[in-house]
Every structure is written in structure tokens, then in C-alpha cells.
Amino acid sequence: MNQLNLFIELTRLKKPIGYMLLFWPCSWGLTLAYDLSGDLYIYFFYLTLFFLGSVLMRSAGCIINDILDRKFDRKVLRTKNRPIASGKISVKLGLIYSGFLCILAFLVLINFNYFTILIALASMPLAFTYPLMKRFTYWPQLFLGVTFNYGLILGWTSINSEISLIPIFFYLGAIFWTLGYDTIYGFQDIKDDEIIGLKSTSIRFKSNPNIFLNLCFFIFLSSLIIVGYLEELNKYYFMFCFLIFFQMFYFQLKKLKFSDPESCFKTFKSNNILGLMIFLSLIIGKY
């Protein structure tokens, strides 16, 4: 039971915000591509596969992240007790766990078409090198955005065997969404990161983060509107866009206190609600 609890702690399974932020773009791409007026069996089957894949890959990614960052984690109050940083789980065992999770994720992946399998495998280097970026650039959140929203493209290609401008616009916009919410998340550790020499957009824009965050969310919202126009979604979708605007710019940015780690984490977590709102808006917008 002790090893099981350590495994759950290592993979953050009790913290669903991570795998949900990975899952929502998958659900958006799938919903955008699928004909919801037809047979919904395949739709829900693929939706389930994407959810399982998100949980598995996020869990494997957490392990690799903790292995690569173990020396830094020991110096940060919030992360020093993580299983690998504290020595409760060895690096070797962590790699075994990660490999096993990747095998399970591959078994999920092979249920899709060959094109989706191919481009999913092509993204693996991004998924496992992201933790290194904070050592070399102030833009690790950009790499996270490219990686975390890749599922939007996979959701689209699971139904369509080619990529069009619509999912590309959506994908680019979603990258800015991740840039925004992960910058907010990074403000929790900004003091520790500066001391130990790690970089982030939180540090890069610490003197005036509001301009950067408003720009990121504005670009994301604009991409939602463009996608709705190109897909000829109904008026209810655009009504949802107004609610999404309110959630991002009032409930997130207006109420955010950058000096308060609890406020930053609460705002970061609220993006799970935002992901759900966009998912529902796409479903309603297609009817």
C-alpha cells in the first residue's frame, strides 16, 4: 500500500487538473471534426481513448519531469517532498514506471488510424524534453503549450485523414491559452526559481504580467471566434464565447493576485472549467 500511495503521488493521479488540461484540447479537436448528428458510438469511444491516453501520458510525463528536476525539486519548498526528490522512489524504478505507462498509452494509441498514430509518435520528443527547457530559455511555457495542445490536432485527424487550416488556427490559439495559465502557475515558485537559476515566462514578465496575460487570452479567444466562423457554428457557440471571455478576463485575470501563491493556483485550476466550457460550446454550436 505504501508503494501504491507513492506511485499515486508520483503520477499526480489525485491532482486531475494536469491530465484534464491535456484532455480538453483532444476533446475539442474530436468534437470539431466529428458529425454529431450521426452515430455517436465512435465519438464516445474515441473520447474515452483520449481521456485514458491523457491520464497515462501525463502520468509518465510527471515521472520524467521529476527525474530530470530532482536536484532542483529538493531546493523548492513546494516540491522537495516529491517521491523521487526525497529518495522514496529511485530513478530506476521511476523509469520502469514511466516505461510501463508509455506501453499502456501505446495500446490506447493503436486504436486510431495510421496517420494519427504517426503524428502522435512524432510528438514524443516534445513531451519528454519539455522539463529541460526551463534551464535554457525564459519560454518553457511555450514548449508546454506546443506539447499539451497537440491532442487537438490528434482529435481532428482521428476523424479526418488530413489537417486543414481550422484545427491549425485552433491549435495556435490554444498554445497561447497554455502560455497564459502556466505563466500564472509559475508565479507560485518564482522566488525559488530565481534563486536556483531556472527560467520561465513568469520571471520574464514579472514586472508587468497583466499585459502579457491579457494578450495571450485575447489571442486564444480570437482563435475561438475564427474557428466558429470558419466552421459556421450557430449563434449559441458565439454566446458561449461571451461567457468564455467573462471567465478568462474577469474570474481569472481581474481577481488574480500574483503575490499570493494560493490565488495563482486557484486561478490556474479554474482553466479546467474553461476547458469544459469550450467543449460544451462546440457541442452546442454544431447542433
C-alpha positions as CSV (number, residue, x, y, z in Angstrom):
1,M,0.0,0.0,0.0
2,N,2.9,2.3,0.7
3,Q,4.3,1.8,-2.8
4,L,0.9,2.3,-4.3
5,N,0.5,5.6,-2.5
6,L,3.9,6.7,-3.6
7,F,3.0,5.8,-7.2
8,I,-0.2,7.8,-7.0
9,E,1.8,10.7,-5.5
10,L,4.5,10.4,-8.2
11,T,2.0,10.4,-11.1
12,R,-0.2,13.1,-9.5
13,L,-3.3,11.0,-10.0
14,K,-5.0,12.8,-7.1
15,K,-4.5,16.1,-9.0
16,P,-6.6,15.8,-12.1
17,I,-6.1,19.3,-13.3
18,G,-2.9,18.2,-15.2
19,Y,-4.5,15.4,-17.2
20,M,-7.7,17.4,-17.8
21,L,-5.7,20.3,-19.3
22,L,-4.2,17.7,-21.6
23,F,-7.5,16.1,-22.4
24,W,-9.6,19.1,-23.2
25,P,-7.8,20.0,-26.4
26,C,-8.2,16.4,-27.6
27,S,-11.9,16.7,-27.0
28,W,-12.1,20.0,-28.8
29,G,-10.4,18.6,-31.9
30,L,-12.5,15.5,-31.9
31,T,-15.8,17.4,-31.4
32,L,-14.9,19.9,-34.1
33,A,-14.2,17.1,-36.7
34,Y,-17.0,14.6,-35.8
35,D,-20.5,14.7,-37.3
36,L,-22.5,14.8,-34.0
37,S,-25.8,14.2,-35.9
38,G,-24.7,10.7,-36.8
39,D,-23.7,7.6,-34.8
40,L,-22.2,8.7,-31.5
41,Y,-20.7,5.4,-30.6
42,I,-17.3,6.1,-32.3
43,Y,-17.4,9.6,-30.9
44,F,-17.7,8.5,-27.2
45,F,-15.3,5.6,-27.8
46,Y,-12.6,8.0,-29.1
47,L,-13.4,10.5,-26.3
48,T,-12.7,7.7,-23.8
49,L,-9.5,6.7,-25.5
50,F,-8.3,10.3,-25.5
51,F,-9.1,10.6,-21.8
52,L,-7.2,7.4,-21.0
53,G,-4.3,8.5,-23.1
54,S,-4.2,11.9,-21.4
55,V,-4.1,10.3,-17.9
56,L,-1.3,7.8,-19.0
57,M,0.9,10.2,-20.8
58,R,0.6,13.0,-18.2
59,S,1.5,10.4,-15.5
60,A,4.5,9.3,-17.5
61,G,5.5,12.9,-18.1
62,C,5.3,13.7,-14.4
63,I,7.7,10.9,-13.7
64,I,10.2,12.0,-16.3
65,N,9.8,15.6,-15.1
66,D,10.6,14.6,-11.5
67,I,13.6,12.5,-12.6
68,L,15.1,15.4,-14.6
69,D,14.3,18.0,-12.0
70,R,15.1,16.0,-8.8
71,K,18.1,18.2,-7.9
72,F,16.1,21.4,-8.4
73,D,13.0,20.0,-6.6
74,R,15.0,19.4,-3.4
75,K,15.6,23.2,-3.2
76,V,12.0,24.3,-3.6
77,L,9.6,24.2,-0.7
78,R,6.6,23.1,-2.7
79,T,8.4,20.1,-4.4
80,K,11.1,19.0,-2.0
81,N,9.0,16.1,-0.7
82,R,8.1,14.6,-4.1
83,P,8.9,10.8,-4.1
84,I,12.0,11.0,-6.4
85,A,13.4,14.2,-5.0
86,S,13.1,12.9,-1.4
87,G,14.5,9.5,-2.4
88,K,11.4,7.5,-1.6
89,I,11.4,6.2,-5.1
90,S,14.6,5.5,-7.0
91,V,15.3,6.9,-10.5
92,K,15.5,3.3,-11.8
93,L,12.0,2.4,-10.5
94,G,10.7,5.7,-11.8
95,L,11.9,4.9,-15.3
96,I,10.3,1.4,-15.1
97,Y,7.0,3.0,-14.1
98,S,7.3,5.6,-16.9
99,G,8.1,2.9,-19.5
100,F,5.1,0.8,-18.4
101,L,2.7,3.8,-18.6
102,C,4.0,4.5,-22.1
103,I,3.3,1.0,-23.2
104,L,-0.2,1.3,-21.9
105,A,-0.6,4.6,-23.8
106,F,0.7,3.0,-27.0
107,L,-2.0,0.3,-26.6
108,V,-4.6,3.1,-26.5
109,L,-3.0,4.9,-29.4
110,I,-3.1,1.9,-31.8
111,N,-6.9,2.1,-31.8
112,F,-6.7,5.2,-34.1
113,N,-5.9,5.5,-37.8
114,Y,-2.3,5.2,-39.0
115,F,-2.0,9.0,-39.7
116,T,-2.9,9.8,-36.1
117,I,-0.6,7.1,-34.7
118,L,2.3,8.5,-36.8
119,I,1.9,12.2,-35.8
120,A,1.3,11.2,-32.2
121,L,4.6,9.3,-32.1
122,A,6.3,12.3,-33.7
123,S,5.3,14.4,-30.7
124,M,7.1,12.2,-28.1
125,P,10.4,14.1,-28.1
126,L,8.4,17.2,-27.2
127,A,6.7,15.5,-24.4
128,F,9.8,14.3,-22.7
129,T,12.2,17.3,-23.3
130,Y,9.9,20.0,-22.0
131,P,11.3,19.8,-18.4
132,L,14.7,20.7,-19.8
133,M,13.6,23.9,-21.4
134,K,13.4,25.9,-18.1
135,R,17.2,25.6,-17.9
136,F,17.9,27.3,-21.2
137,T,15.0,29.7,-22.1
138,Y,12.5,32.0,-20.5
139,W,9.9,30.4,-22.7
140,P,9.4,26.8,-21.3
141,Q,5.6,27.6,-21.2
142,L,5.7,27.9,-25.0
143,F,7.1,24.4,-25.3
144,L,4.5,23.2,-22.9
145,G,1.8,24.8,-25.0
146,V,3.0,23.2,-28.2
147,T,3.1,19.8,-26.4
148,F,-0.1,20.0,-24.3
149,N,-2.4,21.1,-27.1
150,Y,-1.0,18.6,-29.6
151,G,-4.0,16.5,-28.8
152,L,-6.2,19.0,-30.6
153,I,-4.6,18.0,-33.9
154,L,-4.8,14.3,-33.0
155,G,-8.6,14.7,-32.2
156,W,-9.1,16.2,-35.6
157,T,-7.0,13.6,-37.5
158,S,-8.7,10.7,-35.7
159,I,-11.7,11.6,-37.9
160,N,-10.1,13.4,-40.9
161,S,-7.1,11.9,-42.6
162,E,-5.7,15.4,-43.3
163,I,-5.0,18.6,-41.5
164,S,-6.8,21.8,-42.6
165,L,-6.5,25.5,-41.5
166,I,-9.3,25.1,-39.0
167,P,-7.5,22.9,-36.4
168,I,-4.3,24.8,-37.1
169,F,-5.9,28.1,-36.1
170,F,-7.4,26.4,-33.0
171,Y,-4.1,24.8,-32.1
172,L,-2.1,28.0,-32.4
173,G,-4.7,29.8,-30.2
174,A,-4.7,27.1,-27.6
175,I,-0.9,27.4,-27.3
176,F,-1.4,31.0,-26.1
177,W,-4.0,29.7,-23.6
178,T,-1.4,27.4,-22.1
179,L,1.2,30.2,-22.2
180,G,-1.3,32.2,-20.1
181,Y,-2.3,29.6,-17.5
182,D,1.1,28.2,-17.0
183,T,2.6,31.6,-16.5
184,I,0.1,32.1,-13.7
185,Y,1.0,28.7,-12.3
186,G,4.7,29.7,-12.4
187,F,4.2,32.6,-10.1
188,Q,3.9,30.2,-7.2
189,D,7.6,29.3,-7.4
190,I,9.0,32.5,-8.9
191,K,11.2,33.3,-5.9
192,D,12.7,29.8,-5.6
193,D,13.2,29.6,-9.4
194,E,15.2,32.8,-9.4
195,I,17.4,31.6,-6.6
196,I,18.2,28.3,-8.2
197,G,18.6,29.7,-11.7
198,L,15.5,28.3,-13.5
199,K,13.7,30.4,-16.2
200,S,10.1,31.0,-17.0
201,T,7.7,33.5,-18.6
202,S,6.6,34.2,-15.0
203,I,10.1,35.6,-14.4
204,R,10.4,37.2,-17.8
205,F,7.2,39.2,-17.4
206,K,7.2,39.6,-13.6
207,S,7.3,43.4,-13.7
208,N,4.1,43.6,-15.8
209,P,2.4,40.3,-16.2
210,N,-1.1,41.7,-16.9
211,I,-0.2,42.9,-20.4
212,F,1.3,39.6,-21.4
213,L,-1.6,37.5,-19.9
214,N,-4.3,39.7,-21.5
215,L,-2.6,39.4,-24.9
216,C,-2.3,35.5,-24.5
217,F,-6.0,35.2,-23.6
218,F,-7.1,37.7,-26.3
219,I,-5.3,35.7,-29.0
220,F,-6.9,32.5,-27.7
221,L,-10.4,34.0,-27.7
222,S,-9.8,35.3,-31.2
223,S,-8.9,31.9,-32.4
224,L,-12.2,30.5,-30.9
225,I,-14.2,33.2,-32.8
226,I,-12.3,32.5,-36.1
227,V,-12.8,28.7,-35.7
228,G,-16.5,29.3,-35.1
229,Y,-16.8,31.5,-38.2
230,L,-14.9,29.0,-40.4
231,E,-16.9,26.1,-39.2
232,E,-20.1,28.0,-39.5
233,L,-21.2,27.2,-35.9
234,N,-24.5,28.5,-34.7
235,K,-25.2,31.6,-32.6
236,Y,-25.2,29.6,-29.3
237,Y,-21.5,29.0,-29.8
238,F,-20.8,32.7,-30.0
239,M,-22.9,33.3,-27.0
240,F,-20.7,30.8,-25.1
241,C,-17.7,32.7,-26.4
242,F,-19.0,35.7,-24.4
243,L,-19.2,33.5,-21.3
244,I,-15.6,32.3,-22.0
245,F,-14.5,35.9,-22.3
246,F,-16.0,36.7,-18.9
247,Q,-14.4,33.6,-17.3
248,M,-10.9,34.4,-18.6
249,F,-10.8,38.2,-18.2
250,Y,-12.9,38.6,-15.1
251,F,-12.8,35.4,-13.0
252,Q,-9.2,34.7,-13.8
253,L,-7.2,37.9,-14.6
254,K,-9.3,40.5,-12.8
255,K,-9.3,38.6,-9.5
256,L,-5.7,37.3,-9.7
257,K,-3.2,38.3,-7.0
258,F,0.3,37.5,-8.3
259,S,1.9,37.8,-4.9
260,D,-0.4,35.1,-3.4
261,P,0.5,31.5,-4.4
262,E,-2.9,30.3,-3.3
263,S,-4.6,32.8,-5.6
264,C,-2.3,31.8,-8.5
265,F,-3.1,28.1,-8.0
266,K,-6.8,28.7,-7.7
267,T,-6.8,30.7,-10.9
268,F,-4.7,28.1,-12.7
269,K,-7.1,25.3,-11.7
270,S,-10.1,27.3,-13.0
271,N,-8.9,26.6,-16.5
272,N,-10.4,23.2,-16.1
273,I,-13.8,24.9,-16.1
274,L,-12.8,26.9,-19.1
275,G,-11.8,23.7,-21.0
276,L,-15.2,22.3,-20.2
277,M,-17.0,25.4,-21.3
278,I,-15.2,25.3,-24.7
279,F,-16.1,21.6,-25.1
280,L,-19.8,22.3,-24.4
281,S,-19.8,25.3,-26.7
282,L,-18.5,23.2,-29.6
283,I,-21.2,20.5,-29.0
284,I,-24.0,23.1,-28.8
285,G,-22.5,25.1,-31.7
286,K,-22.8,22.1,-34.0
287,Y,-26.5,21.4,-33.4
